[in-house]
Amino acid sequence: TSEIKDAKLIFNQAFKNVQDTYGRENMRFPKEIIWLMGAPGSGKGTHTPAILRSRGITNPSISMSSLLSTPECKEQINKG
């Protein structure tokens, strides 16, 4: 099996899988996404609460490190 490297093809298939699972009518998307990037210790976690308050965002932030430590992600990482 060859590896698929076309980002658009990968995204479209993944989106279709999510849509088929949950139904398009049940999908909700944020109006605003804020990406904070920086080296460890650069202040992302320190500044996030103030940014959320100033923008009126009530949803909790999503940390890549917490996503990467989920059992599902660890399984994928271990598969290579």
Steps between C-alpha positions, in 0.01 A plus 500: 500500500638841410481800728256776404664842527228720348384720791173598331411137429582399859296790646200437275490130593540574872226767483270259316558236770410749776196620305383142438543416869331804657281639221555842345201647685670420834834661413586843645806704417661787691478852365854572613810287547807640671833317464767567761835361401834521670775309671437327832492759775427789263178598680228333293330348803553813708340735248219271379250580781536876445458463123189285546348755741578796273343328198196377696583136429351262756614169353807344659824521305638196318864418559690295243695327776174378657376378161826317431482321834156344441489119473379524138787725399757294687374193313549676166846623602601147600384371162744740336 
